[in-house]
Amino acid sequence: MEAFLRAFLPKLLPKDVTFQVHPFQGKRDLLKNLDSRLRAYAAWLPKDWRIVVLVDCDDQNCRQLKNQMEQIAHQAGLQTRTHAGRCRWQLVNRIVVRELEAWYFGDWQAVRTAYPKVPRQVPQKKRFRKPDDIRGAWEAFQKLMQSVGYFRGGLAKIDAARTIGRCMNVSGNRCRSFKAFCDAVREAGSQQQCDPALR
C-alpha cells in the first residue's frame, strides 16, 4: 500500500499539497498502535493538516472495522469526517474493500498499461465485474498475471503496486472503496474546509 500511495497520490493531490505515508506492519499492527499514534497527533496537529487512515478490510466486517476505527479516533480527541460531515474534520477513515489488488481490478486499463500482455476482457468475466466483492483478489491477480508470463516466481507486490499506482486513473475506477478514498483525499487536499457558521 505504501508503494502504491507514493506513486498514486501525486496524481490526485494539488501540486502545492504535500503528504507523508506512515506504514504499519499490517492491519493488526495498525489497530494495536492506532490509539497511541492518534493521541500523539491530536496533541500537535496543525489546523490545515488532515489524517487519512487506510486499511484493508480483508474478510472482516467492513462496518464493524470502520466503527472500531472511528471510536479510536474519537477517544484520541480527533474530529472524524463521519461525525463532522464535510466541515472541520481532522481525520477520515477509509477501508480498502477487500484488499489493494481489488483496486487493480477496478481500473483494468491501468493494469494493461503497466503490463500489456494481460487480457482486455478480464473485467467482463463474472468473478471480476464487481471488484469490491472479489474474495482472494491478490491470489486471483497473481494467477492472471502468471498466466501471461508475469511474476512467474510469485507476485512482487511492491513492484506491482508502484507500477500500477503510476498508471492508475484518478477517475473511472469501478471500486466503490477506491472512489471513497479518492473523494476523501481530494477533500483533505483542497484546504477549503467550510466555516461552521455556514452549516
DRENDO-1510 file (C-alpha; in Angstrom, 1 decimal, always signed):
<recs>
REC; n; res; u; v; w
REC; 1; MET; +0.0; +0.0; +0.0 .
REC; 2; GLU; +2.8; +2.4; +0.8 .
REC; 3; ALA; +4.4; +1.9; -2.6 .
REC; 4; PHE; +1.0; +2.4; -4.3 .
REC; 5; LEU; +0.2; +5.6; -2.4 .
REC; 6; ARG; +3.6; +7.1; -3.1 .
REC; 7; ALA; +3.1; +6.5; -6.8 .
REC; 8; PHE; -0.5; +7.5; -7.0 .
REC; 9; LEU; -1.1; +10.4; -4.6 .
REC; 10; PRO; +0.9; +13.0; -6.6 .
REC; 11; LYS; -1.6; +12.5; -9.4 .
REC; 12; LEU; -4.6; +13.0; -7.0 .
REC; 13; LEU; -3.4; +16.0; -4.9 .
REC; 14; PRO; -2.8; +19.6; -6.0 .
REC; 15; LYS; +0.8; +20.3; -6.7 .
REC; 16; ASP; +1.2; +22.6; -3.7 .
REC; 17; VAL; -0.1; +20.0; -1.2 .
REC; 18; THR; +2.4; +17.7; +0.5 .
REC; 19; PHE; +1.8; +14.3; +2.1 .
REC; 20; GLN; +3.5; +11.7; +4.2 .
REC; 21; VAL; +2.9; +8.0; +4.3 .
REC; 22; HIS; +3.3; +6.2; +7.7 .
REC; 23; PRO; +3.0; +2.5; +7.1 .
REC; 24; PHE; +2.2; -0.2; +9.7 .
REC; 25; GLN; +3.1; -3.9; +9.6 .
REC; 26; GLY; -0.4; -4.9; +8.5 .
REC; 27; LYS; -3.8; -4.4; +9.9 .
REC; 28; ARG; -3.2; -6.0; +13.3 .
REC; 29; ASP; -0.3; -3.7; +13.9 .
REC; 30; LEU; -2.3; -0.6; +12.8 .
REC; 31; LEU; -5.2; -1.4; +15.1 .
REC; 32; LYS; -2.9; -2.2; +18.0 .
REC; 33; ASN; -1.0; +1.1; +17.7 .
REC; 34; LEU; -3.6; +3.4; +16.2 .
REC; 35; ASP; -4.8; +4.8; +19.5 .
REC; 36; SER; -1.4; +5.9; +20.8 .
REC; 37; ARG; -0.4; +7.3; +17.4 .
REC; 38; LEU; -3.6; +9.3; +17.0 .
REC; 39; ARG; -3.3; +10.7; +20.6 .
REC; 40; ALA; +0.2; +11.9; +19.8 .
REC; 41; TYR; -1.1; +13.6; +16.6 .
REC; 42; ALA; -4.0; +15.2; +18.4 .
REC; 43; ALA; -1.6; +17.0; +20.7 .
REC; 44; TRP; +0.0; +19.0; +18.0 .
REC; 45; LEU; -1.9; +18.6; +14.7 .
REC; 46; PRO; -1.9; +22.0; +12.7 .
REC; 47; LYS; -5.4; +23.2; +11.7 .
REC; 48; ASP; -4.7; +22.8; +8.0 .
REC; 49; TRP; -3.4; +19.1; +8.2 .
REC; 50; ARG; -5.6; +16.1; +7.6 .
REC; 51; ILE; -5.1; +12.5; +8.5 .
REC; 52; VAL; -6.3; +9.7; +6.2 .
REC; 53; VAL; -6.2; +6.2; +7.8 .
REC; 54; LEU; -6.4; +3.5; +5.2 .
REC; 55; VAL; -6.6; -0.2; +5.9 .
REC; 56; ASP; -7.6; -3.4; +4.0 .
REC; 57; CYS; -10.9; -4.9; +5.0 .
REC; 58; ASP; -9.7; -8.5; +4.1 .
REC; 59; ASP; -12.5; -10.8; +5.4 .
REC; 60; GLN; -13.5; -8.6; +8.3 .
REC; 61; ASN; -17.0; -6.9; +8.5 .
REC; 62; CYS; -16.4; -3.5; +6.9 .
REC; 63; ARG; -18.9; -1.6; +9.1 .
REC; 64; GLN; -17.5; -3.1; +12.3 .
REC; 65; LEU; -14.0; -2.2; +11.3 .
REC; 66; LYS; -15.0; +1.3; +10.4 .
REC; 67; ASN; -16.8; +1.7; +13.7 .
REC; 68; GLN; -13.8; +0.4; +15.6 .
REC; 69; MET; -11.5; +3.0; +13.8 .
REC; 70; GLU; -14.0; +5.8; +14.4 .
REC; 71; GLN; -14.1; +5.0; +18.1 .
REC; 72; ILE; -10.3; +5.0; +18.3 .
REC; 73; ALA; -10.2; +8.4; +16.6 .
REC; 74; HIS; -12.9; +9.8; +18.9 .
REC; 75; GLN; -11.1; +8.6; +22.0 .
REC; 76; ALA; -7.9; +10.2; +20.8 .
REC; 77; GLY; -9.8; +13.6; +20.6 .
REC; 78; LEU; -9.8; +13.9; +16.8 .
REC; 79; GLN; -12.9; +15.0; +14.8 .
REC; 80; THR; -13.6; +12.5; +12.0 .
REC; 81; ARG; -15.3; +13.2; +8.7 .
REC; 82; THR; -18.0; +10.7; +9.5 .
REC; 83; HIS; -19.1; +12.8; +12.5 .
REC; 84; ALA; -18.3; +16.3; +11.2 .
REC; 85; GLY; -19.6; +15.9; +7.7 .
REC; 86; ARG; -17.5; +17.9; +5.3 .
REC; 87; CYS; -16.8; +20.7; +7.7 .
REC; 88; ARG; -13.8; +21.0; +10.1 .
REC; 89; TRP; -12.8; +17.4; +10.2 .
REC; 90; GLN; -9.3; +16.3; +11.1 .
REC; 91; LEU; -9.3; +12.6; +10.2 .
REC; 92; VAL; -11.0; +10.3; +7.8 .
REC; 93; ASN; -11.0; +6.5; +8.0 .
REC; 94; ARG; -11.1; +4.6; +4.7 .
REC; 95; ILE; -11.2; +0.9; +4.1 .
REC; 96; VAL; -10.0; -0.9; +1.0 .
REC; 97; VAL; -12.7; -3.5; +0.2 .
REC; 98; ARG; -11.3; -6.1; +0.3 .
REC; 99; GLU; -7.6; -5.5; -0.5 .
REC; 100; LEU; -5.4; -3.4; -2.6 .
REC; 101; GLU; -5.5; -5.8; -5.6 .
REC; 102; ALA; -9.3; -5.2; -5.9 .
REC; 103; TRP; -8.5; -1.6; -6.8 .
REC; 104; TYR; -6.4; -3.0; -9.7 .
REC; 105; PHE; -9.3; -4.9; -11.0 .
REC; 106; GLY; -11.3; -1.7; -10.7 .
REC; 107; ASP; -9.0; +0.0; -13.2 .
REC; 108; TRP; -8.0; -2.8; -15.5 .
REC; 109; GLN; -6.8; -0.3; -18.1 .
REC; 110; ALA; -4.1; +0.8; -15.6 .
REC; 111; VAL; -3.0; -2.8; -15.3 .
REC; 112; ARG; -2.9; -3.2; -19.0 .
REC; 113; THR; -0.9; +0.0; -19.4 .
REC; 114; ALA; +1.6; -1.4; -16.8 .
REC; 115; TYR; +1.5; -5.0; -18.1 .
REC; 116; PRO; +0.4; -5.0; -21.7 .
REC; 117; LYS; +0.1; -8.8; -22.1 .
REC; 118; VAL; -2.9; -9.1; -19.7 .
REC; 119; PRO; -6.2; -9.8; -21.5 .
REC; 120; ARG; -8.5; -6.9; -22.1 .
REC; 121; GLN; -11.7; -8.8; -21.3 .
REC; 122; VAL; -11.0; -9.6; -17.6 .
REC; 123; PRO; -13.5; -7.0; -16.2 .
REC; 124; GLN; -16.3; -8.7; -18.2 .
REC; 125; LYS; -15.8; -12.0; -16.5 .
REC; 126; LYS; -18.4; -12.7; -13.9 .
REC; 127; ARG; -15.9; -13.1; -11.0 .
REC; 128; PHE; -14.3; -9.7; -11.7 .
REC; 129; ARG; -17.4; -7.5; -12.6 .
REC; 130; LYS; -17.6; -6.1; -9.0 .
REC; 131; PRO; -14.1; -5.6; -7.8 .
REC; 132; ASP; -15.1; -4.8; -4.2 .
REC; 133; ASP; -16.7; -8.2; -4.0 .
REC; 134; ILE; -13.7; -10.2; -5.2 .
REC; 135; ARG; -12.5; -12.7; -2.5 .
REC; 136; GLY; -8.8; -13.5; -2.7 .
REC; 137; ALA; -8.1; -10.6; -5.0 .
REC; 138; TRP; -4.3; -10.8; -4.7 .
REC; 139; GLU; -4.3; -14.5; -5.4 .
REC; 140; ALA; -6.6; -14.0; -8.4 .
REC; 141; PHE; -4.4; -11.1; -9.6 .
REC; 142; GLN; -1.3; -13.2; -9.3 .
REC; 143; LYS; -2.8; -16.1; -11.2 .
REC; 144; LEU; -3.9; -13.9; -14.0 .
REC; 145; MET; -0.5; -12.2; -14.2 .
REC; 146; GLN; +1.3; -15.5; -14.2 .
REC; 147; SER; -1.0; -16.9; -16.9 .
REC; 148; VAL; +0.5; -14.4; -19.4 .
REC; 149; GLY; +4.1; -14.7; -18.2 .
REC; 150; TYR; +4.5; -12.0; -15.4 .
REC; 151; PHE; +5.7; -12.8; -11.9 .
REC; 152; ARG; +6.5; -16.4; -12.5 .
REC; 153; GLY; +8.2; -16.6; -9.1 .
REC; 154; GLY; +5.3; -15.1; -7.3 .
REC; 155; LEU; +3.6; -11.7; -7.3 .
REC; 156; ALA; +6.1; -8.9; -6.5 .
REC; 157; LYS; +3.5; -6.9; -4.6 .
REC; 158; ILE; +5.7; -3.8; -4.0 .
REC; 159; ASP; +6.8; -3.5; -7.6 .
REC; 160; ALA; +3.3; -4.1; -8.9 .
REC; 161; ALA; +1.8; -1.5; -6.5 .
REC; 162; ARG; +4.4; +1.1; -7.6 .
REC; 163; THR; +4.0; +0.4; -11.3 .
REC; 164; ILE; +0.2; +0.2; -11.3 .
REC; 165; GLY; +0.0; +3.2; -8.9 .
REC; 166; ARG; +1.8; +5.3; -11.6 .
REC; 167; CYS; -0.7; +4.2; -14.2 .
REC; 168; MET; -3.9; +4.3; -12.1 .
REC; 169; ASN; -6.5; +6.7; -13.4 .
REC; 170; VAL; -7.8; +9.2; -10.8 .
REC; 171; SER; -11.4; +8.7; -12.1 .
REC; 172; GLY; -13.1; +5.8; -13.7 .
REC; 173; ASN; -12.1; +3.1; -11.2 .
REC; 174; ARG; -15.1; +0.8; -10.6 .
REC; 175; CYS; -14.3; +0.1; -6.9 .
REC; 176; ARG; -16.5; +2.0; -4.5 .
REC; 177; SER; -13.8; +1.9; -1.8 .
REC; 178; PHE; -11.3; +3.5; -4.2 .
REC; 179; LYS; -13.8; +6.2; -5.1 .
REC; 180; ALA; -14.5; +6.9; -1.4 .
REC; 181; PHE; -10.8; +7.1; -0.7 .
REC; 182; CYS; -10.1; +9.5; -3.6 .
REC; 183; ASP; -13.0; +11.7; -2.6 .
REC; 184; ALA; -11.7; +12.0; +0.9 .
REC; 185; VAL; -8.1; +12.7; -0.2 .
REC; 186; ARG; -9.3; +15.3; -2.6 .
REC; 187; GLU; -11.3; +17.0; +0.1 .
REC; 188; ALA; -8.3; +16.8; +2.5 .
REC; 189; GLY; -6.1; +18.4; -0.1 .
REC; 190; SER; -8.5; +21.1; -1.1 .
REC; 191; GLN; -7.9; +23.1; +2.1 .
REC; 192; GLN; -11.4; +24.5; +1.7 .
REC; 193; GLN; -13.0; +23.4; +4.9 .
REC; 194; CYS; -16.2; +25.3; +5.3 .
REC; 195; ASP; -16.9; +27.8; +8.0 .
REC; 196; PRO; -19.0; +26.3; +10.8 .
REC; 197; ALA; -21.2; +29.5; +10.6 .
REC; 198; LEU; -22.2; +28.4; +7.1 .
REC; 199; ARG; -23.5; +25.0; +8.1 .
</recs>
